[in-house]
Amino acid sequence: MMSFLQAVGVLPFLFLAAFTAGLALAPAMHAYHIMTSYLVGWAPGWHYAGVGVAMALSYLVYGFSLILIAPLVNLLLGGRLQPWRGKQVSPGALRWYVHATMTLLPRLSFLDFISATPYITLYYRLMGMKVGHNVTINTTAIADPSLIELGDKVTLGGSCSLLAHYAQGGYLVIAPVKVGRGATIGLRAIVMGGVTIGEKAKVLAGSFVLPKTVIPDGETWGGIPAVKVELHHE
């Protein structure tokens, strides 16, 4: 019975994703129409090359439209998150589903192309993430950005994951993640909800930081689960 309810319950969010994508496609289609109107009468080879370029440029228009429209839809539908604990299938989780939809749609269809650029930082800020100065975001594996805070000069390594939620005892727990000034999260490391990482601390590549972990300033942690690593200097 629960599987049926979950299958039905996800449909509104699939329609929401389709609606948001459609809004972002509108300016892309308009741009495509304008560009291809100049190709009338071109020789077949040049015509197909022109159409290909027009399609690629229209995709960029779609992507940049999406990183503006998705945060707006998220804001209008109350998708900004607050710390919460409850059943995953419940009215209280609706805000989380909206936020997740507006995070996953750009991630799965465009964000990889703008990773480590100022544009991905802009998108996450519009989604409610607190991002300091000179931050490098070389990943798209970020969930619940409105409950994530990155201090100045933070570096998020390639494909690392930050998730401001976790499951516990059959409940969904949504809890903030805070990464202090100058901290580094290594390649493919995973940081779960409720984690605080201190200033200039380091999480080594491939590590898994358990929920509610507090990493003090300047320490290096690594492993699965992540623990403090003693560095020996010769």
Phi, psi and omega in degrees: 000316181297321179297322178295316180296321178294320180296319179286321184294334181282342184301315179302327182281332172293319176294322177297318178297317180296319179298314181295317177298322179297319177299319180288332179287335183303306178295330178294318178294321178297316179297320179297317180298317180295313183295317183286342178294338179276355185265358181298129179089356179288153175299148186311313181301311179293325180298312181294322176298318179295319178297319179299315179296319179298320179295317180295316178294325178294325176298320177297320177299317176302312184298313181290329174294320183295320182287352172261320185285318182301313177298326178294315177299317178302316181293315183294329181265012176073033184279355177294130190270156169232154175306139187201152175218127181179185179293139181295325176258089182197158179303328181294341181269357185301318180300321179295320179294321177298312181298319179296320179297316181284351173268317183289322183302306176295324182299315186280343185242351184205325193302329180302332182283345181239014178301142180066019175245164177298340183289324178289327175295318177301314180301311183293326175296318179296332177279359175106000179288139175270115185235125179283195181273149176056042178266137176253119179246094182257046181202155173243002184274061182240123177247151176059048186301334182289352176245021180243135179235126179243123178284179179301144172061025174285144175239122174256113184290168184304127175062017172289157185240132172239120182230116181272040176203163175196167178257140181210119177058035180083004181246153171269127179244124178251117187219143185295153172240129180234126179244118187286169184305130174076006180284157180231130174252120189285173181307125175060016173290155180236127179240124185263176183297149178080007183271140172238126180244124186286174181296136178059018175282162180229135171250119186290159182303138176076007182278161178234112181265115185293155177306146176070008179290140174242117179257115183295164179306136170077355183275156175249127180238148178199167178104179179230104354287161183291135175225169180295137179251126177275120181266128181255125181253125179269000000 
